[in-house]
Amino acid sequence: MQDHIVVLTGAGISAESGLSTFRDNGGLWEQHSIYDVATPEAFARNQELVLRFYNERRRQLQSAQPNQAHQLLAELENTYRVTVVTQNVDDLHERGGSSQVIHLHGELTKARSTRDPGLVYDIGYRDIEPGDTCERGAQLRPHIVWFGEEVPMLEEAAEVVRTADHLLIVGTSLQVYPAAGLVYEVGDGVPITVIDPGAPASVSRARVIRKGACEGVAEWVQS
Ligand SMILES: CC(C)NC(=O)[C@H](Cc1c[nH]c2ccccc12)NC(=O)[C@H](CCCC/N=C(/NCCC(=O)O)S[C@H]1O[C@H](COP(=O)(O)OP(=O)(O)OC[C@H]2O[C@@H](n3cnc4c(N)ncnc43)[C@H](O)[C@@H]2O)[C@@H](O)[C@H]1O)NC(=O)OCc1ccccc1
């Protein structure tokens, strides 16, 4: 039975693809307040501003490419069972070749109905405009988990982490919950590796590789 490698990723793994992280200097949350662009209240207050924020990020994503870290994780599937649990809303894991990706916080390339959350549409890199509606005439919104909103994939992700033979954590500050709490679901004695140049100190007994994702994942794969 192949070992099961679970990879928990954050914005840091896409930094070397040119996508800005959230908390680093010049990060997204420096340019925009979470409360103006990433909460249901913000959407109710100023739909146009929120849609523009995600349209800009979707356009940025269209010109971004998966990097060596994304590709190396995909190649691991030749030898191991690999599941990626990501906080990222970009599609770079899939474009890098990963086949098992759980998006905890949604996907930029999808939209959903504001009336019926079950109505989800693939929109590629198209903009969502005020007046764009679902098949029942309700405004569309980004298929993203905003702050204060439930994380529907949480239990499925926790189940995956519980079955890990190795937990690899790449490019996340582990400051957003309940996603950050997933590291505590790993089985006793299961090896944990953190790859992050500014590694958060919070993951006890983890092996830490203080390097960027591309160099760090390459080093880990060789080890
Ligand atoms: C700010 C934080 C304290 N707040 C929260 O966690 C809140 C509130 C909360 C809940 N429980 C708590 C417990 C304690 C405290 C607070 C809370 N959580 C919520 O609101 C969650 C929802 C949270 C999800 C929000 N959506 C996102 N994303 C989509 C949007 C969007 O993308 O626009 S979160 C978003 O921010 C997070 C950013 O974190 P990272 O990805 O780690 O990025 P960051 O910039 O922080 O770090 C980058 C790292 O990379 C490293 N790095 C840099 N360069 C490189 C490099 N080259 N290579 C490798 N690494 C690198 C850096 O060193 C750094 O370590 C990601 O999760 C990302 O998805 N919902 C909820 O609790 O709902 C209730 C509920 C329950 C049931 C029913 C109804 C309601």
The ligand as an SDF file (V2000), in Angstrom:
LIG
                    3D

 80 86  0  0  0  0  0  0  0  0999 V2000
   -7.5890   36.4270   10.4710 C   0  0  0  0  0  0  0  0  0  0  0  0
   -7.9250   35.2260   11.3350 C   0  0  0  0  0  0  0  0  0  0  0  0
   -7.4500   35.3930   12.7360 C   0  0  0  0  0  0  0  0  0  0  0  0
   -9.3990   35.0660   11.2790 N   0  0  0  0  0  0  0  0  0  0  0  0
   -9.9100   33.8280   11.1810 C   0  0  0  0  0  0  0  0  0  0  0  0
   -9.2480   32.8070   11.1880 O   0  0  0  0  0  0  0  0  0  0  0  0
  -11.4090   33.8090   11.0070 C   0  0  0  0  0  0  0  0  0  0  0  0
  -12.1020   33.9460   12.3690 C   0  0  0  0  0  0  0  0  0  0  0  0
  -11.8470   32.8230   13.2510 C   0  0  0  0  0  0  0  0  0  0  0  0
  -12.5090   31.6440   13.2520 C   0  0  0  0  0  0  0  0  0  0  0  0
  -11.9660   30.8230   14.2180 N   0  0  0  0  0  0  0  0  0  0  0  0
  -10.9660   31.4780   14.8530 C   0  0  0  0  0  0  0  0  0  0  0  0
  -10.1050   31.0560   15.8670 C   0  0  0  0  0  0  0  0  0  0  0  0
   -9.1630   31.9330   16.3130 C   0  0  0  0  0  0  0  0  0  0  0  0
   -9.0770   33.2330   15.7290 C   0  0  0  0  0  0  0  0  0  0  0  0
   -9.9380   33.6350   14.6780 C   0  0  0  0  0  0  0  0  0  0  0  0
  -10.8630   32.7530   14.2510 C   0  0  0  0  0  0  0  0  0  0  0  0
  -11.8200   32.5970   10.3110 N   0  0  0  0  0  0  0  0  0  0  0  0
  -12.9580   32.6590    9.5500 C   0  0  0  0  0  0  0  0  0  0  0  0
  -13.6350   33.6680    9.4080 O   0  0  0  0  0  0  0  0  0  0  0  0
  -13.3580   31.3640    8.8390 C   0  0  0  0  0  0  0  0  0  0  0  0
  -13.1190   31.4650    7.3110 C   0  0  0  0  0  0  0  0  0  0  0  0
  -11.6970   31.6900    7.0170 C   0  0  0  0  0  0  0  0  0  0  0  0
  -11.4670   31.6730    5.4850 C   0  0  0  0  0  0  0  0  0  0  0  0
  -11.3690   33.0780    4.9260 C   0  0  0  0  0  0  0  0  0  0  0  0
  -10.9950   33.0510    3.4990 N   0  0  0  0  0  0  0  0  0  0  0  0
   -9.7500   33.0320    3.0510 C   0  0  0  0  0  0  0  0  0  0  0  0
   -9.4610   32.9790    1.7090 N   0  0  0  0  0  0  0  0  0  0  0  0
  -10.5210   33.1920    0.7410 C   0  0  0  0  0  0  0  0  0  0  0  0
  -10.6470   34.6570    0.4970 C   0  0  0  0  0  0  0  0  0  0  0  0
   -9.5700   35.1640   -0.4130 C   0  0  0  0  0  0  0  0  0  0  0  0
   -8.6110   34.4540   -0.7190 O   0  0  0  0  0  0  0  0  0  0  0  0
   -9.7530   36.3160   -0.8340 O   0  0  0  0  0  0  0  0  0  0  0  0
   -8.4230   33.0300    4.1800 S   0  0  0  0  0  0  0  0  0  0  0  0
   -7.0190   33.4990    3.2230 C   0  0  0  0  0  0  0  0  0  0  0  0
   -6.1030   34.0130    4.1550 O   0  0  0  0  0  0  0  0  0  0  0  0
   -5.1880   32.9940    4.5170 C   0  0  0  0  0  0  0  0  0  0  0  0
   -3.8210   33.5120    4.2240 C   0  0  0  0  0  0  0  0  0  0  0  0
   -2.9360   32.6720    4.8940 O   0  0  0  0  0  0  0  0  0  0  0  0
   -1.6730   32.0460    4.0930 P   0  0  0  0  0  0  0  0  0  0  0  0
   -2.1630   31.3870    2.8490 O   0  0  0  0  0  0  0  0  0  0  0  0
   -0.9240   31.2880    5.0700 O   0  0  0  0  0  0  0  0  0  0  0  0
   -0.8780   33.3580    3.5860 O   0  0  0  0  0  0  0  0  0  0  0  0
    0.0070   34.3630    4.4660 P   0  0  0  0  0  0  0  0  0  0  0  0
    0.2860   35.5230    3.5960 O   0  0  0  0  0  0  0  0  0  0  0  0
   -0.6260   34.6010    5.8090 O   0  0  0  0  0  0  0  0  0  0  0  0
    1.3700   33.5530    4.7330 O   0  0  0  0  0  0  0  0  0  0  0  0
    2.1960   33.2490    3.6450 C   0  0  0  0  0  0  0  0  0  0  0  0
    3.3000   32.3170    4.1860 C   0  0  0  0  0  0  0  0  0  0  0  0
    4.1090   31.9580    3.0670 O   0  0  0  0  0  0  0  0  0  0  0  0
    5.4510   32.1730    3.3890 C   0  0  0  0  0  0  0  0  0  0  0  0
    6.1720   32.4560    2.1440 N   0  0  0  0  0  0  0  0  0  0  0  0
    6.3950   33.6460    1.5450 C   0  0  0  0  0  0  0  0  0  0  0  0
    7.1080   33.4560    0.3790 N   0  0  0  0  0  0  0  0  0  0  0  0
    7.2890   32.0940    0.2690 C   0  0  0  0  0  0  0  0  0  0  0  0
    7.9190   31.2450   -0.7030 C   0  0  0  0  0  0  0  0  0  0  0  0
    8.5150   31.7430   -1.7870 N   0  0  0  0  0  0  0  0  0  0  0  0
    7.9050   29.9110   -0.4980 N   0  0  0  0  0  0  0  0  0  0  0  0
    7.3030   29.3750    0.6010 C   0  0  0  0  0  0  0  0  0  0  0  0
    6.6650   30.1240    1.5550 N   0  0  0  0  0  0  0  0  0  0  0  0
    6.6770   31.4620    1.3840 C   0  0  0  0  0  0  0  0  0  0  0  0
    5.4760   33.2940    4.4320 C   0  0  0  0  0  0  0  0  0  0  0  0
    6.6270   33.1960    5.2470 O   0  0  0  0  0  0  0  0  0  0  0  0
    4.2000   32.9880    5.2330 C   0  0  0  0  0  0  0  0  0  0  0  0
    4.4420   32.0700    6.2850 O   0  0  0  0  0  0  0  0  0  0  0  0
   -5.4570   31.7840    3.6620 C   0  0  0  0  0  0  0  0  0  0  0  0
   -6.2230   30.9020    4.4360 O   0  0  0  0  0  0  0  0  0  0  0  0
   -6.2960   32.3700    2.5270 C   0  0  0  0  0  0  0  0  0  0  0  0
   -7.1660   31.4270    1.9740 O   0  0  0  0  0  0  0  0  0  0  0  0
  -14.7850   31.1570    8.9860 N   0  0  0  0  0  0  0  0  0  0  0  0
  -15.3340   30.9510   10.1930 C   0  0  0  0  0  0  0  0  0  0  0  0
  -14.6910   30.8700   11.2160 O   0  0  0  0  0  0  0  0  0  0  0  0
  -16.7190   30.8430   10.1250 O   0  0  0  0  0  0  0  0  0  0  0  0
  -17.4030   30.5960   11.3620 C   0  0  0  0  0  0  0  0  0  0  0  0
  -18.5840   29.8010   10.9760 C   0  0  0  0  0  0  0  0  0  0  0  0
  -18.6480   28.4770   11.3570 C   0  0  0  0  0  0  0  0  0  0  0  0
  -19.7770   27.7160   11.0060 C   0  0  0  0  0  0  0  0  0  0  0  0
  -20.8440   28.3320   10.3060 C   0  0  0  0  0  0  0  0  0  0  0  0
  -20.7410   29.6810    9.9290 C   0  0  0  0  0  0  0  0  0  0  0  0
  -19.5840   30.4190   10.2350 C   0  0  0  0  0  0  0  0  0  0  0  0
  1  2  1  0
  2  3  1  0
  2  4  1  0
  4  5  1  0
  5  6  2  0
  5  7  1  0
  7  8  1  0
  7 18  1  0
  8  9  1  0
  9 10  2  0
  9 17  1  0
 10 11  1  0
 11 12  1  0
 12 13  1  0
 12 17  2  0
 13 14  2  0
 14 15  1  0
 15 16  2  0
 16 17  1  0
 18 19  1  0
 19 20  2  0
 19 21  1  0
 21 22  1  0
 21 70  1  0
 22 23  1  0
 23 24  1  0
 24 25  1  0
 25 26  1  0
 26 27  2  0
 27 28  1  0
 27 34  1  0
 28 29  1  0
 29 30  1  0
 30 31  1  0
 31 32  2  0
 31 33  1  0
 34 35  1  0
 35 36  1  0
 35 68  1  0
 36 37  1  0
 37 38  1  0
 37 66  1  0
 38 39  1  0
 39 40  1  0
 40 41  2  0
 40 42  1  0
 40 43  1  0
 43 44  1  0
 44 45  2  0
 44 46  1  0
 44 47  1  0
 47 48  1  0
 48 49  1  0
 49 50  1  0
 49 64  1  0
 50 51  1  0
 51 52  1  0
 51 62  1  0
 52 53  1  0
 52 61  1  0
 53 54  2  0
 54 55  1  0
 55 56  1  0
 55 61  2  0
 56 57  1  0
 56 58  2  0
 58 59  1  0
 59 60  2  0
 60 61  1  0
 62 63  1  0
 62 64  1  0
 64 65  1  0
 66 67  1  0
 66 68  1  0
 68 69  1  0
 70 71  1  0
 71 72  2  0
 71 73  1  0
 73 74  1  0
 74 75  1  0
 75 76  1  0
 75 80  2  0
 76 77  2  0
 77 78  1  0
 78 79  2  0
 79 80  1  0
M  END
$$$$
